[in-house]
Amino acid sequence: NEGALWGGRFASGPSPELQALSRSTHFDWRLAPYDLAGSHAHARALGRAGYLTEADEAEIHRGLDVLGARFADGSLRPDPGDEDVHGALERLLLDEVGPEVGGRLRAGRSRNDQIATLLRLFLRDHARVVAGLCLDLVDVLAGQAAAHPDAVMPGRTHLQHAQPVLLAHHLLAHAWPLLRDVDRLLDWDARVAGDSPYGSGALAGQTLGLDPVAVAADLGFTGSSANSIDGTAARDFAAELAFVLAQVGVDVSRLAEEVILWSTAEFGFARLHDSWSTGSSIMPQKKNPDIAELARGKAGRLVGNLTGLLTSLKALPLAYNRDLQEDKEPLFDSVDTLEVLLPAFAGMVATLTFDTERMAALAPQGFSLATDVAEWLVREGVPFRVAHELAGACVRRCEELGIGLEDLTDGQLAEISPHLTPAVHDVLTVPGSVAARTGRGGTAPVRVTEQLDEARARAEAL
Ligand code: ARG
């Protein structure tokens, strides 16, 4: 078992079947730069504590730099005999600087505190990338909102026409969840930053008087684990991030579903740009919303990664168990998925064109101005119970006549109730309806303009 990190107490090497099961280099190799950064920091800690001469420490940093450069140019590769990234890099460092010097680096650390640290480092970097991509999508939504300041559309509940809203208002309703997701990512990062496990050893801490706080600072953390068992065994940080990533996927999937609907012939609200849609191999006329469909599908995959991870963690006794090796693939998959999905999705949204005339024509359908009639009556002093009844009576009358609320004549209105004076016509238009919703957060153009500024300021501040 040459080159392995263990073996002293074993009379024979691992079976090929065990090796095949145990090996993780095919997925954890991407942690190599983080492992090397950890080793640099650890070498400095060993040097400060007197376990490495200046010359030996310099030689280790040199060796690690060589490995880093070879990783960057793609020439550094694990061997089939390497169990994981940590073992592979130790073997490669020994090749570079010799066993005498290289063999000193492992003192006072374990793969258990290493992996718990490296995973945090990797995820912190990628959480930042995902946050940036979410903000790019927010920017695109804000841009589309700004480009359509007065376009109206049917607002829906239960997918049925409910009340007219501004298209900009609806688009911004997809931006706010993403802003909260970015907030969650930052919040998560601040929590993870305080908890560097390096120095926790296998589970019980180390005896060499190394300074974990200095190592933590070296690696960009603000603090080190207060409990070495927790430091090596906890993966709530991983599950928490998997949740936020799944939530991003779910938030995007809700807009995806609408884009899919909007681009059908039946809705006809939006058209996809040729560069951001796909054709059919058999049906020449087809233009498909594949990006939106992949977004919808990948949301399921992100949720699966979260539930898989939580299931692996459930009831796992302290401290480190090899089960924990299963944490990496779902997390890597979640960040990879969003890093490829979000730019495509943002491009699709940025290039959507809206048929604002059709949306405006459909906005008053389904008697979507009935609430406006009721609220107009309330402003005229009629109790809401009565107002609701009267507006309902208007709808019934319109259904009988096969017309819209806006088509009722003064006479027909007065027949329903003397309260329904001709002035009610002011709110029986879609622009009148939206303009009247001036409460904070409402769909009135003045409020939506403010909201757009607020969303942009929020994104700026994140
Ligand atoms: N490769 C392991 C992981 O990903 C870290 C090594 C710890 N292995 C061990 N046998 N203690 O979790």
Boltz pocket constraint, residues with backbone or C-beta under 6 A from the ligand:
constraints:
  - pocket:
      binder: B
      contacts: [[A, 24], [A, 28], [A, 84], [A, 111], [A, 112], [A, 115], [A, 320], [A, 321], [A, 322], [A, 324], [A, 325], [A, 326]]
      max_distance: 6.0
